[in-house]
Amino acid sequence: MAAKGRLIVLEGIDGSGTTTQAKLLYQALKRSRRRVELTAEPSDGPAGRLVRSYLRGKNKFSDDALRAPGLALLFAADRLEHLSNRINPWLKSGKVVISDRYLLSSLAYQSLECDLDWVAAVNCFAPGPDLTLLLDLPAKTALKRVSSRGVERDLFEKLELQKQVRANYLKLAKKLLPAGRVVVIDAEKSIGEIASEILAKVLAWI
């Protein structure tokens, strides 16, 4: 039987570089001849497509009172489908799986409007990742990067909201750091410097 794989997740506020760094880490591990897969959340499954549509302002919940919990439940449903269809089969085959966002995103974002314990409860069937790399930088810097993309911002890409999300991420990381499950990375460095630091930490951890 193949050895169980490892789930490595990159987290951070919008504009922190999770997508770029996830791709660079995937490419680096590929070059080192490791069996590795790259994925992201929201996924491209049915629930994930609904989430993306909502974040882009194209899909509204009919009752504003249900908007926040409804979105949290959609994220949780997408995560379970993502695990079932992709992540778990890859892990069972012994692969390293890199995900651009996962469970910590829900805890950091959805707890802005929902009780943190409730958000954790609706995600109770999603196992924690083996390692989380939290890309941290000021919200103002992150949103400047988002603006430079030249695309319309989604509903979460607002300065005050991102400041709160960053604070949530750091608070959650502090709780998990003693177990060595979260590594905070200074995301104000250059792309190359960040990629090198991430690769070094991942290789040492593996």
Rosetta constraint file for C-alpha pairs under 8 A:
AtomPair CA 2 CA 92 HARMONIC 7.02 0.50
AtomPair CA 2 CA 93 HARMONIC 5.60 0.50
AtomPair CA 2 CA 94 HARMONIC 5.47 0.50
AtomPair CA 3 CA 92 HARMONIC 7.31 0.50
AtomPair CA 3 CA 93 HARMONIC 7.08 0.50
AtomPair CA 3 CA 94 HARMONIC 4.92 0.50
AtomPair CA 4 CA 91 HARMONIC 5.67 0.50
AtomPair CA 4 CA 92 HARMONIC 5.30 0.50
AtomPair CA 4 CA 93 HARMONIC 6.71 0.50
AtomPair CA 4 CA 94 HARMONIC 4.59 0.50
AtomPair CA 4 CA 95 HARMONIC 7.43 0.50
AtomPair CA 5 CA 90 HARMONIC 7.24 0.50
AtomPair CA 5 CA 91 HARMONIC 4.21 0.50
AtomPair CA 5 CA 92 HARMONIC 6.28 0.50
AtomPair CA 5 CA 93 HARMONIC 6.82 0.50
AtomPair CA 5 CA 94 HARMONIC 3.89 0.50
AtomPair CA 5 CA 95 HARMONIC 4.57 0.50
AtomPair CA 5 CA 96 HARMONIC 5.25 0.50
AtomPair CA 5 CA 97 HARMONIC 7.34 0.50
AtomPair CA 6 CA 91 HARMONIC 6.32 0.50
AtomPair CA 6 CA 94 HARMONIC 7.52 0.50
AtomPair CA 6 CA 95 HARMONIC 6.67 0.50
AtomPair CA 6 CA 96 HARMONIC 4.77 0.50
AtomPair CA 6 CA 97 HARMONIC 6.09 0.50
AtomPair CA 6 CA 129 HARMONIC 7.77 0.50
AtomPair CA 6 CA 130 HARMONIC 6.06 0.50
AtomPair CA 7 CA 91 HARMONIC 7.39 0.50
AtomPair CA 7 CA 96 HARMONIC 6.08 0.50
AtomPair CA 7 CA 97 HARMONIC 4.84 0.50
AtomPair CA 7 CA 98 HARMONIC 6.12 0.50
AtomPair CA 7 CA 99 HARMONIC 7.50 0.50
AtomPair CA 7 CA 129 HARMONIC 5.18 0.50
AtomPair CA 7 CA 130 HARMONIC 5.28 0.50
AtomPair CA 7 CA 131 HARMONIC 6.66 0.50
AtomPair CA 8 CA 96 HARMONIC 7.36 0.50
AtomPair CA 8 CA 97 HARMONIC 6.05 0.50
AtomPair CA 8 CA 98 HARMONIC 4.87 0.50
AtomPair CA 8 CA 99 HARMONIC 6.37 0.50
AtomPair CA 8 CA 129 HARMONIC 6.15 0.50
AtomPair CA 8 CA 130 HARMONIC 6.03 0.50
AtomPair CA 8 CA 131 HARMONIC 4.92 0.50
AtomPair CA 8 CA 132 HARMONIC 5.86 0.50
AtomPair CA 8 CA 133 HARMONIC 7.64 0.50
AtomPair CA 9 CA 98 HARMONIC 5.70 0.50
AtomPair CA 9 CA 99 HARMONIC 4.80 0.50
AtomPair CA 9 CA 100 HARMONIC 6.04 0.50
AtomPair CA 9 CA 101 HARMONIC 5.98 0.50
AtomPair CA 9 CA 102 HARMONIC 6.57 0.50
AtomPair CA 9 CA 129 HARMONIC 6.70 0.50
AtomPair CA 9 CA 131 HARMONIC 6.34 0.50
AtomPair CA 9 CA 132 HARMONIC 4.72 0.50
AtomPair CA 9 CA 133 HARMONIC 6.15 0.50
AtomPair CA 10 CA 18 HARMONIC 5.61 0.50
AtomPair CA 10 CA 21 HARMONIC 7.81 0.50
AtomPair CA 10 CA 22 HARMONIC 6.55 0.50
AtomPair CA 10 CA 98 HARMONIC 7.63 0.50
AtomPair CA 10 CA 99 HARMONIC 6.36 0.50
AtomPair CA 10 CA 100 HARMONIC 5.19 0.50
AtomPair CA 10 CA 101 HARMONIC 5.57 0.50
AtomPair CA 10 CA 102 HARMONIC 7.96 0.50
AtomPair CA 10 CA 132 HARMONIC 5.85 0.50
AtomPair CA 10 CA 133 HARMONIC 4.84 0.50
AtomPair CA 10 CA 134 HARMONIC 5.99 0.50
AtomPair CA 10 CA 135 HARMONIC 7.23 0.50
AtomPair CA 11 CA 18 HARMONIC 6.10 0.50
AtomPair CA 11 CA 100 HARMONIC 6.74 0.50
AtomPair CA 11 CA 101 HARMONIC 5.11 0.50
AtomPair CA 11 CA 102 HARMONIC 7.48 0.50
AtomPair CA 11 CA 104 HARMONIC 7.20 0.50
AtomPair CA 11 CA 105 HARMONIC 6.79 0.50
AtomPair CA 11 CA 132 HARMONIC 6.97 0.50
AtomPair CA 11 CA 133 HARMONIC 6.12 0.50
AtomPair CA 11 CA 134 HARMONIC 4.75 0.50
AtomPair CA 11 CA 135 HARMONIC 6.10 0.50
AtomPair CA 12 CA 16 HARMONIC 5.65 0.50
AtomPair CA 12 CA 17 HARMONIC 7.69 0.50
AtomPair CA 12 CA 18 HARMONIC 6.53 0.50
AtomPair CA 12 CA 101 HARMONIC 7.87 0.50
AtomPair CA 12 CA 105 HARMONIC 7.72 0.50
AtomPair CA 12 CA 134 HARMONIC 5.50 0.50
AtomPair CA 12 CA 135 HARMONIC 4.97 0.50
AtomPair CA 12 CA 136 HARMONIC 6.12 0.50
AtomPair CA 12 CA 166 HARMONIC 7.41 0.50
AtomPair CA 12 CA 169 HARMONIC 7.35 0.50
AtomPair CA 13 CA 135 HARMONIC 7.84 0.50
AtomPair CA 13 CA 136 HARMONIC 7.53 0.50
AtomPair CA 13 CA 139 HARMONIC 7.39 0.50
AtomPair CA 13 CA 142 HARMONIC 7.39 0.50
AtomPair CA 13 CA 162 HARMONIC 6.47 0.50
AtomPair CA 13 CA 165 HARMONIC 6.72 0.50
AtomPair CA 13 CA 166 HARMONIC 6.14 0.50
AtomPair CA 14 CA 142 HARMONIC 6.47 0.50
AtomPair CA 14 CA 143 HARMONIC 7.12 0.50
AtomPair CA 14 CA 146 HARMONIC 7.24 0.50
AtomPair CA 14 CA 157 HARMONIC 6.64 0.50
AtomPair CA 14 CA 162 HARMONIC 7.52 0.50
AtomPair CA 15 CA 142 HARMONIC 4.41 0.50
AtomPair CA 15 CA 143 HARMONIC 5.95 0.50
AtomPair CA 15 CA 144 HARMONIC 7.88 0.50
AtomPair CA 15 CA 145 HARMONIC 5.62 0.50
AtomPair CA 15 CA 146 HARMONIC 5.24 0.50
AtomPair CA 16 CA 135 HARMONIC 5.98 0.50
AtomPair CA 16 CA 136 HARMONIC 6.69 0.50
AtomPair CA 16 CA 137 HARMONIC 6.63 0.50
AtomPair CA 16 CA 142 HARMONIC 5.57 0.50
AtomPair CA 16 CA 187 HARMONIC 6.34 0.50
AtomPair CA 17 CA 21 HARMONIC 6.05 0.50
AtomPair CA 17 CA 135 HARMONIC 7.25 0.50
AtomPair CA 17 CA 187 HARMONIC 7.45 0.50
AtomPair CA 18 CA 22 HARMONIC 5.86 0.50
AtomPair CA 18 CA 100 HARMONIC 5.97 0.50
AtomPair CA 18 CA 101 HARMONIC 7.60 0.50
AtomPair CA 18 CA 135 HARMONIC 6.97 0.50
AtomPair CA 19 CA 23 HARMONIC 6.34 0.50
AtomPair CA 19 CA 100 HARMONIC 5.82 0.50
AtomPair CA 20 CA 24 HARMONIC 6.32 0.50
AtomPair CA 21 CA 25 HARMONIC 6.01 0.50
AtomPair CA 21 CA 191 HARMONIC 7.70 0.50
AtomPair CA 21 CA 194 HARMONIC 7.72 0.50
AtomPair CA 21 CA 195 HARMONIC 6.14 0.50
AtomPair CA 22 CA 26 HARMONIC 6.13 0.50
AtomPair CA 22 CA 38 HARMONIC 7.46 0.50
AtomPair CA 22 CA 98 HARMONIC 6.65 0.50
AtomPair CA 22 CA 99 HARMONIC 7.05 0.50
AtomPair CA 22 CA 100 HARMONIC 6.02 0.50
AtomPair CA 23 CA 27 HARMONIC 6.19 0.50
AtomPair CA 23 CA 38 HARMONIC 7.29 0.50
AtomPair CA 24 CA 28 HARMONIC 6.11 0.50
AtomPair CA 24 CA 195 HARMONIC 6.63 0.50
AtomPair CA 25 CA 29 HARMONIC 6.16 0.50
AtomPair CA 25 CA 195 HARMONIC 6.87 0.50
AtomPair CA 25 CA 198 HARMONIC 7.41 0.50
AtomPair CA 25 CA 199 HARMONIC 6.31 0.50
AtomPair CA 26 CA 30 HARMONIC 6.10 0.50
AtomPair CA 26 CA 36 HARMONIC 6.79 0.50
AtomPair CA 26 CA 37 HARMONIC 7.11 0.50
AtomPair CA 26 CA 38 HARMONIC 6.36 0.50
AtomPair CA 26 CA 98 HARMONIC 6.93 0.50
AtomPair CA 27 CA 31 HARMONIC 6.23 0.50
AtomPair CA 28 CA 32 HARMONIC 6.46 0.50
AtomPair CA 28 CA 199 HARMONIC 7.49 0.50
AtomPair CA 29 CA 33 HARMONIC 6.54 0.50
AtomPair CA 29 CA 34 HARMONIC 5.59 0.50
AtomPair CA 29 CA 35 HARMONIC 7.87 0.50
AtomPair CA 29 CA 36 HARMONIC 6.91 0.50
AtomPair CA 30 CA 34 HARMONIC 5.47 0.50
AtomPair CA 30 CA 35 HARMONIC 6.93 0.50
AtomPair CA 30 CA 36 HARMONIC 6.56 0.50
AtomPair CA 34 CA 95 HARMONIC 7.93 0.50
AtomPair CA 34 CA 96 HARMONIC 7.69 0.50
AtomPair CA 35 CA 94 HARMONIC 7.76 0.50
AtomPair CA 35 CA 95 HARMONIC 5.11 0.50
AtomPair CA 35 CA 96 HARMONIC 6.21 0.50
AtomPair CA 36 CA 95 HARMONIC 5.31 0.50
AtomPair CA 36 CA 96 HARMONIC 4.58 0.50
AtomPair CA 36 CA 97 HARMONIC 5.70 0.50
AtomPair CA 36 CA 98 HARMONIC 7.43 0.50
AtomPair CA 37 CA 90 HARMONIC 7.57 0.50
AtomPair CA 37 CA 95 HARMONIC 7.05 0.50
AtomPair CA 37 CA 96 HARMONIC 6.38 0.50
AtomPair CA 37 CA 97 HARMONIC 4.88 0.50
AtomPair CA 37 CA 98 HARMONIC 6.14 0.50
AtomPair CA 38 CA 97 HARMONIC 6.04 0.50
AtomPair CA 38 CA 98 HARMONIC 4.89 0.50
AtomPair CA 38 CA 99 HARMONIC 5.99 0.50
AtomPair CA 38 CA 100 HARMONIC 7.95 0.50
AtomPair CA 39 CA 43 HARMONIC 7.69 0.50
AtomPair CA 39 CA 97 HARMONIC 7.51 0.50
AtomPair CA 39 CA 98 HARMONIC 6.22 0.50
AtomPair CA 39 CA 99 HARMONIC 4.79 0.50
AtomPair CA 39 CA 100 HARMONIC 6.35 0.50
AtomPair CA 40 CA 99 HARMONIC 4.90 0.50
AtomPair CA 40 CA 100 HARMONIC 4.38 0.50
AtomPair CA 40 CA 101 HARMONIC 6.08 0.50
AtomPair CA 40 CA 102 HARMONIC 7.65 0.50
AtomPair CA 41 CA 48 HARMONIC 7.34 0.50
AtomPair CA 41 CA 79 HARMONIC 7.51 0.50
AtomPair CA 41 CA 99 HARMONIC 7.28 0.50
AtomPair CA 41 CA 100 HARMONIC 6.29 0.50
AtomPair CA 41 CA 101 HARMONIC 5.53 0.50
AtomPair CA 41 CA 102 HARMONIC 6.16 0.50
AtomPair CA 42 CA 48 HARMONIC 4.75 0.50
AtomPair CA 42 CA 49 HARMONIC 7.43 0.50
AtomPair CA 42 CA 51 HARMONIC 6.80 0.50
AtomPair CA 42 CA 52 HARMONIC 6.88 0.50
AtomPair CA 42 CA 75 HARMONIC 7.05 0.50
AtomPair CA 42 CA 78 HARMONIC 6.84 0.50
AtomPair CA 42 CA 79 HARMONIC 7.65 0.50
AtomPair CA 42 CA 101 HARMONIC 7.97 0.50
AtomPair CA 43 CA 47 HARMONIC 7.90 0.50
AtomPair CA 43 CA 48 HARMONIC 4.78 0.50
AtomPair CA 43 CA 49 HARMONIC 7.15 0.50
AtomPair CA 43 CA 78 HARMONIC 6.75 0.50
AtomPair CA 43 CA 79 HARMONIC 7.75 0.50
AtomPair CA 43 CA 82 HARMONIC 6.51 0.50
AtomPair CA 44 CA 48 HARMONIC 5.44 0.50
AtomPair CA 44 CA 49 HARMONIC 5.71 0.50
AtomPair CA 45 CA 49 HARMONIC 6.05 0.50
AtomPair CA 45 CA 78 HARMONIC 6.97 0.50
AtomPair CA 45 CA 81 HARMONIC 7.44 0.50
AtomPair CA 45 CA 82 HARMONIC 7.38 0.50
AtomPair CA 46 CA 50 HARMONIC 6.50 0.50
AtomPair CA 46 CA 78 HARMONIC 7.61 0.50
AtomPair CA 47 CA 51 HARMONIC 6.36 0.50
AtomPair CA 47 CA 74 HARMONIC 6.06 0.50
AtomPair CA 47 CA 75 HARMONIC 7.38 0.50
AtomPair CA 47 CA 77 HARMONIC 6.55 0.50
AtomPair CA 47 CA 78 HARMONIC 4.94 0.50
AtomPair CA 48 CA 52 HARMONIC 6.26 0.50
AtomPair CA 48 CA 74 HARMONIC 7.55 0.50
AtomPair CA 48 CA 75 HARMONIC 7.09 0.50
AtomPair CA 48 CA 78 HARMONIC 5.29 0.50
AtomPair CA 49 CA 53 HARMONIC 6.10 0.50
AtomPair CA 50 CA 54 HARMONIC 6.19 0.50
AtomPair CA 50 CA 59 HARMONIC 7.56 0.50
AtomPair CA 50 CA 74 HARMONIC 7.80 0.50
AtomPair CA 51 CA 55 HARMONIC 6.20 0.50
AtomPair CA 51 CA 71 HARMONIC 7.13 0.50
AtomPair CA 51 CA 74 HARMONIC 6.65 0.50
AtomPair CA 51 CA 75 HARMONIC 6.91 0.50
AtomPair CA 52 CA 56 HARMONIC 6.29 0.50
AtomPair CA 53 CA 57 HARMONIC 6.54 0.50
AtomPair CA 53 CA 58 HARMONIC 5.25 0.50
AtomPair CA 53 CA 59 HARMONIC 5.64 0.50
AtomPair CA 54 CA 58 HARMONIC 5.47 0.50
AtomPair CA 54 CA 59 HARMONIC 4.42 0.50
AtomPair CA 54 CA 60 HARMONIC 6.25 0.50
AtomPair CA 55 CA 59 HARMONIC 7.86 0.50
AtomPair CA 55 CA 154 HARMONIC 5.25 0.50
AtomPair CA 55 CA 155 HARMONIC 5.24 0.50
AtomPair CA 55 CA 156 HARMONIC 7.31 0.50
AtomPair CA 56 CA 153 HARMONIC 7.47 0.50
AtomPair CA 56 CA 154 HARMONIC 4.85 0.50
AtomPair CA 56 CA 155 HARMONIC 6.45 0.50
AtomPair CA 57 CA 154 HARMONIC 7.09 0.50
AtomPair CA 57 CA 155 HARMONIC 6.84 0.50
AtomPair CA 61 CA 66 HARMONIC 7.28 0.50
AtomPair CA 61 CA 67 HARMONIC 5.64 0.50
AtomPair CA 61 CA 70 HARMONIC 7.78 0.50
AtomPair CA 62 CA 67 HARMONIC 7.91 0.50
AtomPair CA 63 CA 67 HARMONIC 6.44 0.50
AtomPair CA 64 CA 68 HARMONIC 7.84 0.50
AtomPair CA 66 CA 70 HARMONIC 5.54 0.50
AtomPair CA 67 CA 71 HARMONIC 6.07 0.50
AtomPair CA 68 CA 72 HARMONIC 6.30 0.50
AtomPair CA 68 CA 110 HARMONIC 7.07 0.50
AtomPair CA 68 CA 113 HARMONIC 6.12 0.50
AtomPair CA 68 CA 114 HARMONIC 6.73 0.50
AtomPair CA 69 CA 73 HARMONIC 6.12 0.50
AtomPair CA 69 CA 110 HARMONIC 7.86 0.50
AtomPair CA 69 CA 113 HARMONIC 7.95 0.50
AtomPair CA 69 CA 114 HARMONIC 6.48 0.50
AtomPair CA 70 CA 74 HARMONIC 6.26 0.50
AtomPair CA 71 CA 75 HARMONIC 6.26 0.50
AtomPair CA 71 CA 110 HARMONIC 7.95 0.50
AtomPair CA 72 CA 76 HARMONIC 6.25 0.50
AtomPair CA 72 CA 106 HARMONIC 7.03 0.50
AtomPair CA 72 CA 110 HARMONIC 5.93 0.50
AtomPair CA 72 CA 119 HARMONIC 6.93 0.50
AtomPair CA 73 CA 77 HARMONIC 6.06 0.50
AtomPair CA 73 CA 122 HARMONIC 6.96 0.50
AtomPair CA 74 CA 78 HARMONIC 6.08 0.50
AtomPair CA 75 CA 79 HARMONIC 6.14 0.50
AtomPair CA 75 CA 106 HARMONIC 7.22 0.50
AtomPair CA 76 CA 80 HARMONIC 6.38 0.50
AtomPair CA 76 CA 122 HARMONIC 6.53 0.50
AtomPair CA 76 CA 123 HARMONIC 5.61 0.50
AtomPair CA 77 CA 81 HARMONIC 6.35 0.50
AtomPair CA 78 CA 82 HARMONIC 5.97 0.50
AtomPair CA 79 CA 83 HARMONIC 6.07 0.50
AtomPair CA 79 CA 102 HARMONIC 7.56 0.50
AtomPair CA 79 CA 126 HARMONIC 7.19 0.50
AtomPair CA 80 CA 84 HARMONIC 6.12 0.50
AtomPair CA 80 CA 125 HARMONIC 7.45 0.50
AtomPair CA 80 CA 126 HARMONIC 6.56 0.50
AtomPair CA 81 CA 85 HARMONIC 5.96 0.50
AtomPair CA 82 CA 86 HARMONIC 5.63 0.50
AtomPair CA 82 CA 87 HARMONIC 6.37 0.50
AtomPair CA 83 CA 87 HARMONIC 4.60 0.50
AtomPair CA 83 CA 88 HARMONIC 5.26 0.50
AtomPair CA 83 CA 126 HARMONIC 7.67 0.50
AtomPair CA 84 CA 88 HARMONIC 5.81 0.50
AtomPair CA 84 CA 89 HARMONIC 7.25 0.50
AtomPair CA 85 CA 89 HARMONIC 6.99 0.50
AtomPair CA 86 CA 90 HARMONIC 6.26 0.50
AtomPair CA 87 CA 91 HARMONIC 6.15 0.50
AtomPair CA 87 CA 97 HARMONIC 6.90 0.50
AtomPair CA 88 CA 92 HARMONIC 6.04 0.50
AtomPair CA 89 CA 93 HARMONIC 6.34 0.50
AtomPair CA 90 CA 94 HARMONIC 6.63 0.50
AtomPair CA 90 CA 95 HARMONIC 5.54 0.50
AtomPair CA 90 CA 96 HARMONIC 7.70 0.50
AtomPair CA 90 CA 97 HARMONIC 7.01 0.50
AtomPair CA 91 CA 95 HARMONIC 5.29 0.50
AtomPair CA 91 CA 96 HARMONIC 6.84 0.50
AtomPair CA 91 CA 97 HARMONIC 6.94 0.50
AtomPair CA 101 CA 105 HARMONIC 6.14 0.50
AtomPair CA 102 CA 106 HARMONIC 7.32 0.50
AtomPair CA 103 CA 107 HARMONIC 6.67 0.50
AtomPair CA 103 CA 123 HARMONIC 7.59 0.50
AtomPair CA 103 CA 126 HARMONIC 7.44 0.50
AtomPair CA 103 CA 128 HARMONIC 7.08 0.50
AtomPair CA 104 CA 108 HARMONIC 6.06 0.50
AtomPair CA 104 CA 169 HARMONIC 7.51 0.50
AtomPair CA 104 CA 172 HARMONIC 8.00 0.50
AtomPair CA 105 CA 109 HARMONIC 5.86 0.50
AtomPair CA 105 CA 110 HARMONIC 7.91 0.50
AtomPair CA 106 CA 110 HARMONIC 5.29 0.50
AtomPair CA 106 CA 111 HARMONIC 7.40 0.50
AtomPair CA 106 CA 119 HARMONIC 7.17 0.50
AtomPair CA 107 CA 111 HARMONIC 5.64 0.50
AtomPair CA 107 CA 116 HARMONIC 6.45 0.50
AtomPair CA 107 CA 119 HARMONIC 6.29 0.50
AtomPair CA 107 CA 120 HARMONIC 6.70 0.50
AtomPair CA 108 CA 112 HARMONIC 7.26 0.50
AtomPair CA 108 CA 165 HARMONIC 5.58 0.50
AtomPair CA 108 CA 166 HARMONIC 7.77 0.50
AtomPair CA 108 CA 168 HARMONIC 5.11 0.50
AtomPair CA 108 CA 169 HARMONIC 5.48 0.50
AtomPair CA 108 CA 172 HARMONIC 7.68 0.50
AtomPair CA 109 CA 165 HARMONIC 5.81 0.50
AtomPair CA 109 CA 168 HARMONIC 7.85 0.50
AtomPair CA 110 CA 114 HARMONIC 5.91 0.50
AtomPair CA 110 CA 116 HARMONIC 7.74 0.50
AtomPair CA 110 CA 119 HARMONIC 6.88 0.50
AtomPair CA 111 CA 115 HARMONIC 5.55 0.50
AtomPair CA 111 CA 116 HARMONIC 4.84 0.50
AtomPair CA 111 CA 119 HARMONIC 6.65 0.50
AtomPair CA 112 CA 164 HARMONIC 7.63 0.50
AtomPair CA 112 CA 165 HARMONIC 7.53 0.50
AtomPair CA 114 CA 118 HARMONIC 7.08 0.50
AtomPair CA 114 CA 119 HARMONIC 6.82 0.50
AtomPair CA 115 CA 119 HARMONIC 6.38 0.50
AtomPair CA 116 CA 120 HARMONIC 6.20 0.50
AtomPair CA 117 CA 121 HARMONIC 6.05 0.50
AtomPair CA 118 CA 122 HARMONIC 6.32 0.50
AtomPair CA 119 CA 123 HARMONIC 6.47 0.50
AtomPair CA 120 CA 124 HARMONIC 6.06 0.50
AtomPair CA 129 CA 181 HARMONIC 7.87 0.50
AtomPair CA 130 CA 181 HARMONIC 6.53 0.50
AtomPair CA 131 CA 180 HARMONIC 7.91 0.50
AtomPair CA 131 CA 181 HARMONIC 5.01 0.50
AtomPair CA 131 CA 182 HARMONIC 6.04 0.50
AtomPair CA 131 CA 183 HARMONIC 7.78 0.50
AtomPair CA 132 CA 181 HARMONIC 6.06 0.50
AtomPair CA 132 CA 182 HARMONIC 4.67 0.50
AtomPair CA 132 CA 183 HARMONIC 6.26 0.50
AtomPair CA 133 CA 182 HARMONIC 5.88 0.50
AtomPair CA 133 CA 183 HARMONIC 4.97 0.50
AtomPair CA 133 CA 184 HARMONIC 6.04 0.50
AtomPair CA 133 CA 185 HARMONIC 6.78 0.50
AtomPair CA 133 CA 198 HARMONIC 7.63 0.50
AtomPair CA 134 CA 169 HARMONIC 7.91 0.50
AtomPair CA 134 CA 173 HARMONIC 7.95 0.50
AtomPair CA 134 CA 182 HARMONIC 6.83 0.50
AtomPair CA 134 CA 183 HARMONIC 6.01 0.50
AtomPair CA 134 CA 184 HARMONIC 4.72 0.50
AtomPair CA 134 CA 185 HARMONIC 5.84 0.50
AtomPair CA 135 CA 184 HARMONIC 6.16 0.50
AtomPair CA 135 CA 185 HARMONIC 4.88 0.50
AtomPair CA 135 CA 186 HARMONIC 6.18 0.50
AtomPair CA 135 CA 187 HARMONIC 5.18 0.50
AtomPair CA 136 CA 166 HARMONIC 7.50 0.50
AtomPair CA 136 CA 184 HARMONIC 6.63 0.50
AtomPair CA 136 CA 185 HARMONIC 5.95 0.50
AtomPair CA 136 CA 186 HARMONIC 5.44 0.50
AtomPair CA 136 CA 187 HARMONIC 5.20 0.50
AtomPair CA 136 CA 188 HARMONIC 7.69 0.50
AtomPair CA 137 CA 141 HARMONIC 6.97 0.50
AtomPair CA 137 CA 142 HARMONIC 6.77 0.50
AtomPair CA 137 CA 186 HARMONIC 6.51 0.50
AtomPair CA 137 CA 187 HARMONIC 5.37 0.50
AtomPair CA 137 CA 188 HARMONIC 5.85 0.50
AtomPair CA 138 CA 142 HARMONIC 6.36 0.50
AtomPair CA 138 CA 163 HARMONIC 7.46 0.50
AtomPair CA 138 CA 166 HARMONIC 7.76 0.50
AtomPair CA 139 CA 143 HARMONIC 6.11 0.50
AtomPair CA 139 CA 159 HARMONIC 6.24 0.50
AtomPair CA 139 CA 162 HARMONIC 5.63 0.50
AtomPair CA 139 CA 163 HARMONIC 5.40 0.50
AtomPair CA 139 CA 166 HARMONIC 7.17 0.50
AtomPair CA 140 CA 144 HARMONIC 6.34 0.50
AtomPair CA 140 CA 159 HARMONIC 6.43 0.50
AtomPair CA 141 CA 145 HARMONIC 6.57 0.50
AtomPair CA 142 CA 146 HARMONIC 6.42 0.50
AtomPair CA 143 CA 147 HARMONIC 6.11 0.50
AtomPair CA 143 CA 157 HARMONIC 7.09 0.50
AtomPair CA 143 CA 158 HARMONIC 7.68 0.50
AtomPair CA 143 CA 159 HARMONIC 7.05 0.50
AtomPair CA 144 CA 148 HARMONIC 6.26 0.50
AtomPair CA 145 CA 149 HARMONIC 6.78 0.50
AtomPair CA 146 CA 150 HARMONIC 7.74 0.50
AtomPair CA 146 CA 151 HARMONIC 7.94 0.50
AtomPair CA 146 CA 153 HARMONIC 7.46 0.50
AtomPair CA 147 CA 151 HARMONIC 7.15 0.50
AtomPair CA 147 CA 153 HARMONIC 7.65 0.50
AtomPair CA 153 CA 157 HARMONIC 5.76 0.50
AtomPair CA 156 CA 161 HARMONIC 6.78 0.50
AtomPair CA 156 CA 162 HARMONIC 7.19 0.50
AtomPair CA 157 CA 161 HARMONIC 7.35 0.50
AtomPair CA 157 CA 162 HARMONIC 6.64 0.50
AtomPair CA 158 CA 162 HARMONIC 5.98 0.50
AtomPair CA 159 CA 163 HARMONIC 6.21 0.50
AtomPair CA 160 CA 164 HARMONIC 6.45 0.50
AtomPair CA 161 CA 165 HARMONIC 6.28 0.50
AtomPair CA 162 CA 166 HARMONIC 6.03 0.50
AtomPair CA 163 CA 167 HARMONIC 6.31 0.50
AtomPair CA 164 CA 168 HARMONIC 6.22 0.50
AtomPair CA 165 CA 169 HARMONIC 6.15 0.50
AtomPair CA 166 CA 170 HARMONIC 6.29 0.50
AtomPair CA 167 CA 171 HARMONIC 6.11 0.50
AtomPair CA 168 CA 172 HARMONIC 6.06 0.50
AtomPair CA 169 CA 173 HARMONIC 6.01 0.50
AtomPair CA 170 CA 174 HARMONIC 6.12 0.50
AtomPair CA 171 CA 175 HARMONIC 6.62 0.50
AtomPair CA 172 CA 176 HARMONIC 6.50 0.50
AtomPair CA 173 CA 177 HARMONIC 5.73 0.50
AtomPair CA 173 CA 182 HARMONIC 5.94 0.50
AtomPair CA 173 CA 183 HARMONIC 7.85 0.50
AtomPair CA 173 CA 184 HARMONIC 7.69 0.50
AtomPair CA 174 CA 178 HARMONIC 7.59 0.50
AtomPair CA 176 CA 180 HARMONIC 6.87 0.50
AtomPair CA 176 CA 181 HARMONIC 6.03 0.50
AtomPair CA 176 CA 182 HARMONIC 6.21 0.50
AtomPair CA 177 CA 181 HARMONIC 5.93 0.50
AtomPair CA 177 CA 182 HARMONIC 5.37 0.50
AtomPair CA 177 CA 183 HARMONIC 7.15 0.50
AtomPair CA 185 CA 194 HARMONIC 7.44 0.50
AtomPair CA 185 CA 198 HARMONIC 7.76 0.50
AtomPair CA 186 CA 194 HARMONIC 7.46 0.50
AtomPair CA 187 CA 194 HARMONIC 6.65 0.50
AtomPair CA 189 CA 193 HARMONIC 6.16 0.50
AtomPair CA 189 CA 194 HARMONIC 6.17 0.50
AtomPair CA 190 CA 194 HARMONIC 6.21 0.50
AtomPair CA 191 CA 195 HARMONIC 6.09 0.50
AtomPair CA 192 CA 196 HARMONIC 6.16 0.50
AtomPair CA 193 CA 197 HARMONIC 6.24 0.50
AtomPair CA 194 CA 198 HARMONIC 6.10 0.50
AtomPair CA 195 CA 199 HARMONIC 6.10 0.50
AtomPair CA 196 CA 200 HARMONIC 6.13 0.50
AtomPair CA 197 CA 201 HARMONIC 6.25 0.50
AtomPair CA 198 CA 202 HARMONIC 6.10 0.50
AtomPair CA 199 CA 203 HARMONIC 6.00 0.50
AtomPair CA 200 CA 204 HARMONIC 6.10 0.50
AtomPair CA 201 CA 205 HARMONIC 6.03 0.50
AtomPair CA 202 CA 206 HARMONIC 5.97 0.50
